């Protein structure tokens, strides 16, 4: 099941499974007022590990799959990472754990 979390009216960010040893699904629920949207994976130092999406999304729900790799397509080590989504007037983050 996908957890239901809508901290901002008209916008939500969910991740599953968490923790994961491979792929993590990122589910954005949004309205066009938040476009453009950018989705990045950050390490705990706030550095971008991977950039998953940048652009405009259609209203509704968007599913993005992170395969656990960095910008060079190298698998990241086990640890805690941050999914950060930001757009016009919003910034939302969620911690995710990769276990190898």
Residue, then its C-alpha position, 0 to 999 in steps of 0.5 A: x500500500x502507498x501511505x497517504x500524506x498530504x502536508x500541503x493543500x494540493x500537493x503530496x510526496x510519498x515514497x515506498x518501499x522504505x527502507x529498500x534494497x533496490x528501487x524506490x517509488x516516489x509518488x507526487x500528487x500535485x496541481x499545476x500551480x506548483x509547476x515547474x517541479x524539480x525532484x532530487x535525491x540528496x545525501x545527508x550533507x545536502x549534496x545532490x546525489x541524483x536529479x530525477x526530474x525537472x520540468x512541468x507535470x500534469x495535474x494529478x499523480x506522477x510516479x517516479x522510480x529511483x533505481x538507487x544510483x547516483x548521477x553517474x549511474x553507480x549504485x549508492x552505498x547503504x544509508x539515509x537519503x533525502x527525496x527533495x521536491x520543490x516547485x513554485x511556492x513549495x519545498x517538500x522532503x522525505x527521508x528514505x533508507x537504502x539497505x544493500 
